[in-house]
């Protein structure tokens, strides 16, 4: 199964693309299911509870060539999308996050994971919204 079967990484900042490509080489299979979002798509994500802000890093960033600074992934079990979060650490999403965060560290890319208990959205702050499949370039390094 391909990391990016729908060509979504084309609209994502190259540093995040490299992280995802490196992370996809590890054991927990996943694919990108969201990159850049339109304002209308972001409004729908807020309406349905998939996002809590209209200032998402999925929106095109004019400072970085209109690229998204975030991606969402879906983990795969036997080649099929699996949304199961089996435990407080994210289950297979926690395993995928370990791969992604390790790749980011190897590449020197500062990244935030939506499943983190602290620092998912703001460095050092407790996170009250857990988004297990969300990864974004840290705004402190990519303002």
N, C-alpha and C positions, 0 to 999 in steps of 0.2 A: 504494500500500500504506500502511496506517495505522501510525503510530508505536506504537499501543497497541491492537491488535485484540482483546485479551482483557480489557481494562479493568483491567490490573494496576497502573496508576499511581494508582488510587484509594486504594491502601493505602500510598502512598509520601509522604514528607515533601514539602510543597509547594515548597520551594526546589529540590529535586532534580527535581521534575516540571517546573518552569519551565526548568531547564537543559536537560533532555531535549527539551522542546518547541522551544526555540530551536535546539538542535543539529540537530534533524531537518530543519531548513530548508536545510541545506547539502548538497553533492553526494553523499556516501556514504550510501546508504539503509540504514536499520536499523530494527528494531522491538524493543520491550521484551518479553523472554521470562520475566523473573522480577522480582518486587517483594518483597512480604512473604512470609516462609516460616513455617510452623509448626515446632515443635520436631521433630516426626516427619520433616518434609521436610528439615530441616537435618541430622538424624541420617543420613538416606539420602544427602544430598549429601556428608557426611564419609565415609560407608562407601564410596561410589563414587569418591572422590577429587576431587569437584567443589568441595569446601570442605575446609579444614583446621582448622576451629574450630566449636565449639558456641556461640560468642559472636559469631556473624556479625551484621553490620549489616543483614542481611535480616530478622532477627527483630524483632517489634514492639517499639518503644522506648516504655516507659511515660512517659518524660519528654517525649515529643513526640506524645502522643495515640495511642499504639499504632501509629504509622506506621513503616514500614521506612525505613532510612537508606541503602539501597543498591538498585541495579537491575542486572540483567544484560541485555545486548542480544545480538541476532543480526544480523549484517550480511546484506544482501540483494544478490544479483547477479541482474539481470534479473527481480526480483520474487520470487526463491526464496532461502530461507535458505542461507547459505554459511558453513560453519565453517572454511574454509581460512585458515590463518595462513601466509602465503607466505614470510615472512622474519623476521629477528631483531627487527624493529620492529613486527611484528604485521600486516603486509600491510594488507588492507582494514580490519582492526580498529584498526590504528595510525592509519589515515586517519579512521575514525569517532572515535577518541579525540581527535585534533586538533580536530575539530569540537566535541566535548563539552567539552573543556578550555577552548577559546576561548570558548564560550558561558558557562561557569562564570566565567571571568575577566570578561567583559562584565557579568555579573549580580552580581559580587562574592561568589560562592559558593565557599568553599574545598572542593575536591574531590580525591579520590584515585582513580587508575586502576589496576586490577589488573595491567596490562601494564607498568607502570613498572619500570625496573631498580632504582631507588632511590626509596623513599618510597611504594610501593604500599600498604603496610599500616601502617607506622610512619614518620613524617616523618624523613628523613635516613638511614634504614637500608636496606641492600641487601635486595632482595626475592628470596627463593628460590623463590617460588611465583608463576608468571605466570598470571593469569586475565584473558585478553585482553578479554572482554566485560563485565567487572565495573567498576562505578563506585559510589563511596560518598562520602557527606558526611564530610569529615575530622573525626575525633573531637576534634582540638584546637579546632575551632570549633563542633562539635556534640557535646559530651560526653555 
